[in-house]
Amino acid sequence: MRRLLAWGLGLAVAWSGLWFAATLALQTAAEQWFASQAAQGMRAQRDSLTVQGFPGTIDLAATGIDLANPATGIGWQAPSLSLATTAWWPWQLTATLPATQTITAPGETITLTSDALQASTSVAPGLDLRLDTITLSGTALDALSNLGWHLAADQLDLTTTPDPSQPNAYALHLHLTNFAPDPALLARLQSQPPLPAQIETMQLEAIAAFTAPLDRHAETTRPGVALLTISQSLIRWGTLSLTASGSVQADANGRAEGRINLTLTNWRTAFALAQTSGLIKPELAPTIERALTLLSSQSGDPETLALPLAFQQGRMSLGPLPLGPAPRLN
């Protein structure tokens, strides 16, 4: 019995030593990160930095956070941030974000509020710290700009997981419910019947393959998107619904090359919205509407419009309509 107690006491002392060593290393690394950012000309400030959670977890808590890049004017401020990992499996990190945080940009300040906004990331065990999974979830999301615009959503769920079908690939799952566009934008949009104040569903299922691993060397290797495949995308807004599927890859110049097939139901309402929002010039509207009417008549349902969003030779087009340069993927 005494020997068992001695073993137990020894293990407890050893575990305590390991925990305190790990917390000291984590706190030192966090302090060094703030110092290195400041040395590079960034604004990296915090009021306090503590580590707790003994014996099962390691919780890094920071308060009064103020991060910004003076060169770009982009910054992030938050009253607190908690980063937690289990002491026996340090490859997964969970971040609990505060109910209110602020994003600053040149000439603009955006206040973000939410309930239970939490992010989790895990890396593959090893020295390279290669990204494994990411999850982000939150409820009652709200973004308010000092320029007057306002966005909101009831629920956000985002997950990325490794996809074994190709190198450096990740499966992306995004689901956003009851997304409320800016009220000022809704006031400018006119449709019959009027569209709801909220977009009921926005979801995306896709696979993104990158040019290099997403790991601790990413600042040097600078991974870009090599291939993006959309298996399912859906936006449902009242009587409108938009689905998309297809794939694009980076061409020799890093621009998108490929095709995304779009299907829009009740397209005439969407066309009217595009007119009232100024996306379509009044002098071009009759010509575009005639072309879309002809295209929809070929689908078998005059209220459904099926069009390819094509990326070819550095240009982008929607059906017969040119849209300009193709976006750059890497």
Summary of the structure (lengths in Angstrom):
residues: 330
radius of gyration: 25.0
end to end distance: 64.7
largest distance: 92.8
contacts: 940
relative contact order: 0.07
helix: 22%
strand: 52%
